[in-house]
Amino acid sequence: MLPVTDESLKKGADIIRNGGLVAFPTETVYGLGADAFNPQALARIFEVKNRPYFDPLIIHIASVNALEEVADFSLINEETRKKLLLLADNLWPGPLSIVLPKNKKIPGIATAGLQTAAIRFPSNETAQKLISLSGTAIAAPSANPFGSLSPTRAEHVRSGLGDKIDLILDGGVSQIGLESTVLDLTGEKIKILRPGGTQREAIENLIGCIETESGGQGAQKDHAFSSPGQMKSHYSPKTPLTVFSREEMINQPTEAICAGIERLALLFFDNATRDEWQKTEKHLKIAIIKVLSKTGDPAEAASNLFETLHEIDNSNISHIIAQLAPQHGLGEAINDRLIRASNI
């Protein structure tokens, strides 16, 4: 694990070019990167993460001009191309992955055999430099064992993957702390396949109303997901987690919820809900009480979500009860991660 410097970036780029794996920071979470055109290197990603091969990877580029190297523009109609350029001009670089017809040079292992690929231009400077120095596109899922909490620090990567990878670039804490939004432009209707760091409202302001895919049905052996993060159980701490709405957190008798639980952690969205809960539950002994955002700011809550869950998960807790966020803006992505973590 090395701090981000010019030398460590050059070292990382050399590793990528030679078929190795590098964990690197992005504005969303830490990614585990390999040369997107090297099938052997891509296979190592799946092996190291114990990731099922039906779950495709996201292809990262360092400029909009690199799109044609990873996407097949001959299969994109004029209307879709206009929407793509609108999105790229306004929301890239940033936490938005766009599903497009893939360039034939992208190996099938990167896309779970699909003829489409999710492509992203990250805004994190370290990620951009690593991709540029590597001279290739970088395929990168989150740098953690499959299904577990996403890493927002280099230490999370080291704890989860240890010495299974060639280099971890330590760029500090991820700014956004949630994975990218995945938007599919290839179908008859434009859909969000995974809510994330780019808000639905920002997309709809540019290209009009979009739908949300009902993900998590479970992949069959002959059917791959269109994007990462569509499984029912995902982003999960080791500790069992249950989610409740704000009203349930305040009004439901916590004694009934806590029956037989020795060490309970409560995760509130904001201070106001915690304070309301404490009015009726002051006598109840809770091992840990955490708040994602004192003021209920969705961006702050999103950036703290995985960080806080990692902290709770390492505190010898028996069960986590988490409050769902208001279902708009980044709250949609926060709730998606909490619900998948609870596997309800």
C-alpha positions, 0 to 999 in steps of 0.5 A: 500500500503506497500513498499517491505520488507521481512514482506510485502512479507510474508503478501502478500504470506499469502493473496495469499494463503488465496484467496486474491488479491495482486498487485505486481511489475514485470519488465513489469508492475504491476500485480494483482495476485491470487492463480492460482489454486483457482477459487474463487480467480480468479473470484475476479480478473475478478470482480475487474478489470471488465474484460470479462471472455473470456480474459485469465490470464497469469500464473506466476511461480518462476522457470522453474522446476514449469512448469510441475505444470501448463503445460501438458507435455504429450501433447507437442511433442519432437520438441516443447519441444526442442524449449520450453527449448531453449526459457526457457534457454535463455529468462527466467526469463524475459518478455516472456509468452509462451502458452502451453497445460494447466495442468488439475489442472489449473481452466478453469476460468484462461484460459477462458475455453481454454485447453491452458495457457500462462505461464511466469517466471518474472525476477523481484526479488519481483515477484519471492519472492512473488510467491515462498513464496506463494507456488503456481503459481500466475495468474496475469493480469495487475493491472488496470481497464480492457482496461485502461492504464497499471500501471507502479507504485504502485500509478497507481494501487491505483488510478485505483483499490483503496481499491478493493484489499487486498494489493499493494506492492510498488516496484518502477517504472517498468523497462520495462514498457510494458507487456510481449510478448505472444508466442503460441507454441501449433499450427502448426505454432509458433505465436506471439499473443501479441508483448511485452518486448521480441523482435521478433528478440531474439526469431527468433534467437533461434527457427527460423521464427515466425508469428504474429497473427492478433489479435483484431477481437473481441471475440464471446460469444463462443470464447475466445482469446488465450492470453491477449491483443488481443482486438482492443481497449485496453491499453487506456487513458481516453483522446482520442488518435490519432496515426501518422507515423513520416512522418505524424507528420512532414508533415501533417498540424497540424492546420487541425488535431487540429480543435476544440481541446482546449488542445492538447498534442503531444507525439513524439518518439524522439527529432529528430522528435520533432525538425523537426516538430517544424521547420514548426509548431513553431507558433502553441500553444500546451498544452503539448509536450512529447518525449519518448526517446531523442535519439530514443532508443526503450527500453527507449521509451518502459519504458516511454510509459505508464508512460508518457501517465498516466502523460498526461492523468492527465493533463486536455488534450482534445486530444493526438497525438502520433507518431508511433515508427520504426516498429522493435524490441520493436517498434513493441510492442510500436506501438501495444499499441498505435494503440490499445489505439487509437482504429483505 
